[in-house]
Amino acid sequence: KGGAGGDAVANPATATAAAAAEGPTAAAAGEQGAAGAPAEAPEKAGADESMAMAREEARTVIFGSLRSLMRKTGLKTKEIDFLIINCSLFAPTPSLCAMVANEFGLRRDCRTYNLSGMGCSAGVIAVDLAKQLLTNAPGSRAVVISTENLTQQLYHGKQKSMLLQNTLFRVGGAAILLSSRLGDGLWSKYKLLHTVRVQNAQDEAYGCVYQCEDGEGNRGIRLSKQVTTIAGRALKDNLTLLAPHVLPLREQLSVVYTEALRRGAKALHALATKRGWSAAAIARLPKPPPIYVPDFKRGLHHFCIHAGGRAVIDGIEQNLRLSAEDTAASRATLRDYGNTSSSSIWYELANLEESGRLHAGHRVLQIAFGSGFKCNSAVWLRLRPSLLPCVPR
C-alpha cells in the first residue's frame, strides 16, 4: 500500500512514505496474499499444519506483497534501510525478516525487526516503529510488511469461545514503503501526521484475547465475551490522546466546558450530601450534563476501522456517531476478505482509493485493536490526487 509522503527533513518529527500501490486488491495485499481460503477447522488428519507449510504461506503472502510494492514504486532492494515485519502467531527461526533478506538479497547493513504476539493492531505499531527509525535516520527508507499466518492456527476443539478464529480470520498481507528522503515527498501519496498507542494491562483486558489450550489439549485463541467492552475503553483512551492533534479548537473547548460542568455538578451534590441536605433539596440541584462526544468528522475525513468483526465496526460507528458511508470501507473489507488481522486497515485504505472519495488534503484515521489489550491509531494526510500515477524515478 501507499505509505506517507512529505518533507521529513523540514519536519523531522514526521516520517514520510512512498506510494506503493494503485489497485484495489493488489494495493492492500500484493498480488499473492489478497484473499485466502476460509480457515474452517478440518479434521486433523486432513490438515497440513507443518512448519514447511506455514513457511510456504508466509512466502506466498510476504514475497508477493513485497514484489508488488517494488514493482509499483520502482524500489530496489539496495534502497531498503529498515525492514519491519509483524506477524503475531508465527515466529519461526530463522525469522521472517531473515527469510525476506535471503530471498531478495537485502544489504548486509539493512536493519530488520520482527514483531510477534501483538495482535491485529501490530500494523500501526510497525508504522510507529518505522516513524521513530526514520526520524532518527533522515534520508532513509523503511518497508513495513503486515500479515498473519493461519496454517498452524486452526482450532480443532469444540469450545465456543475458541471457535471464532476458524470462521472469521483469513489470509492476507500488505507491504508499505515509508521514507524520510527529501525527494520522496514529491511523489508520495500520504504523509504520516500522528500515531497514538495505548495498552490496558489489567487482568480482564490482558486475558480477553488469549492463546491457550482447551481441556482436551487443542490449541487456539480464546475470546472473552467482554472483548467489545474492553475495546470500547481502549478506544476512549486512544481518542482522548489523539483528539488535541486532530480536532478544531471549538470541539476541544466544548469537551473541556462540558467536563467542567460535570465535575462542578458532582462536587456540589457531594457537598450537599455531606452537609445533610434533604433528598428533595439535593434533587433540585443542577444535574451533571451528559458526556460530550466530540465530532471527529470535523478533523478527519475518512475512517479505516479494523475489520475485527461486525460488532467492532457497529460499536465504533455508534460511539463516534459515524454514518454508514464513514464505515463503508471497513464493512466492505470484512465482507470481501474477512478479518485479515493487522493488514485489514490497508485493505480499507485501498477501498477508499478505489471509491474515488479520497482526495488531496483529506485526513484518514486508521485504528486497530489487538491482544494485550491494545488500541493503536495513525492519521495520514493525502498528498496527491488518487489518479496521479506513482513515478518515483
Disulfide bonds with the S-S distance in Angstrom:
none
